[in-house]
Amino acid sequence: MRLSSGHKVLFVIAIVYTIALTLGSLIRPIHIVETPISNIDKLLHAGAYFGLTILWIMWMIFKRSNKNDISLKLMRKIVLGVVVITILYGALMEVLQGTLTSYRTPDGWDILANTTGSILGLGACLIYINKSRMLKS
């Protein structure tokens, strides 16, 4: 199936976002400004994985849909599959920080923040999907 130009743009955005998140997870951090808020990075982790999850769910659904005839069962599989993958990806990034770099350390709280962001992204997508289905009925 050919993707419309909008779907291609969404795919490119998702790829660029994933690459940026990977690089951001593995490069040496720079501290430009010290934040007075403790553990603000956990919010950044959650926000980053919220965005990652939404981008990939949207692209997967648009990729599979043919004039909005995608089944609810397939949509659930897509959404849950993307969430599982983003959670595993977040955990992998933490493991790689400990194995590939000497300047970063893995953090279980970061994994929890990444997972929280992915689950919140799941919730946002489910709300959107349910609302759009109700409007079509």
N, C-alpha and C positions, 0 to 999 in steps of 0.2 A: 504494500500500500504506500502511495506517495504521501508524504507529509506536506501540509500547507506551509507557507513561509512562516506563519506564526508558530507552528509546532517546531520548525527548524530553529527558530530564534530561541524558543524555550529550551530546546535541547542544548544549544550552545551556552546559554546562561547557566544551565545546570552543570555542564561540564566545567566551565570556567569557575563557578562557585566551588565545586568539588576540588579542583586543583588548588584554588586559593586556600581552601580550608586545610588541605593536606600540607601545603607549604607553610601555612601559618602554624600548623601543629608541630612541624619538624625543624623550622629554622630557629636560630638563636633569638630569643625575645629581646626587644629593646624597651627600656623603661624611659619613656619620654616624660611622663608625669606620674608621680606617686599618687595613688588614689587613697583618700582617707577612708573609703568604704571597704571594710574587710570582706574578702572573698568575692569581690565584684567580678572576678574572672569566671566564677561559676555561672553568673547570669549571662556572661558572654558566651560561654560554652552552650548553655541551654538555648540561647537565641540563635547561635550558629547552626545547631542541629535541628531546631525548629524550621529554619529556612531551608536547610538541606532536604529535610523530609518533605516539605511542601513542594519544593521544586520538582523532585523526582516523582512524587505521586502525581502531580499535575501532568508531567510529561508522559508518564506511563498510561494514564487514563486517556489523554488526548491521542496518544499513539495507537491505542487499541480501539478507540471509539470510532464508529462509522456513522456519522450523523446521529449521534446520541442514542444508539441502539445497544450500548454496552450493558450486559446483564449485571444485576446487583451482585450475584455470586462472583462473577469475574472481578468486579470492582472491589469487593471485599478481599479477594485473593491478592490483587495488585497492592492495595493499601497496606495490608498486613505484611506482605513480602517486602515492600519498600521499608517499612518500619523496622523489621527484623534486620535488614541489610544495613540501615543507617546506625542501628544500635551496635551491630558487630563492627562496623567501620569505626565508630567512635572508640570502641574498646581496642581495636587494632592500632589506632593512632596513639593511644596511651602506651601500649606495649612497645611500639616502634620508638616512642620517645625515650624509653628506657634502654632499648637495644641499639638503636642507630645513632644516638646522640650522647655526648658527654655533658651537655649543658642543660638537659631537661630530664625530669624524672616522671615516671608514671604516677598517676594519682587516682585512687579509687573514687574520690569525690568528683573528679572531672568526668569519670565514666558515668556516675550517677547523674551529673548535670547534663551530659550529652543525651543519656537515655530519657531524662525528663523532657528535654527539648524535642526529641523524636516523638514521644508520646503526646505532647501538647500539639505537635504538628499533625499527628494522626487525628486527634480530637477536632482540630480546626477543619481538617479536610472532611471528616465525617459530618460535621455540622453543615458545611457547604454542600456536600453531596446530598444529604437529606433535604435541605432547604430547596435545592434546585430540582430535585425529584418531585417534591410536594408542589412546587410552582408549575411544573409540567402537567400534573394530574388534573 
